[in-house]
Structure formats: structure tokens, C-alpha cells
């Protein structure tokens, strides 16, 4: 079940939120009824970002051995194409 809590719960009910995120579920925090942030365990955060870090490391390696440079327009066009399956 999706956990949506007021941001005050982060302070007032930290052990409860900690238990939820340590079980692998995110907790969505709201402020004044609007989404403010998401709390994740370190493991969940790492699982979301590790592949990006590896791809950035590979891009750095490629850049160090190649003179080719792409404009930001080309990079973002390629990224959008990959995201949208084009």
C-alpha cells in the first residue's frame, strides 16, 4: 500500500517511517496537502541510481579516449528517443 504522510510525521513518527522504508517501500511526504518529497532506504536509492552512475562512468571513459563531442541538443534528443522508444 502506498504510504503518504504529512512531513511532520518524519519528525514525530520517525521509527514508524524508518520501518516502512527499511522494508523496501517509499514514503511520500506532503506539506500543506501537496507532494513535497519521497523518503527511500539507502538500498532502494542505490538500486535506482547505480546504473546511471555506471553509464556516466562509461561516458567519462569514452570521452577520455575520443575527440568526438556531442552538443547538448544531440545528447537530449538521443536520451528522449531512448526513453520514448524511438
ABEGO torsion letter per residue (X at the ends): XBBBBBAAAAAAAAAAAAAAAAAGBBBBBBBGGBBABBBBBAAAAAAAAAAAAAAAAAAAAAAAABABBBBAAAAAAAAAAAAAGX
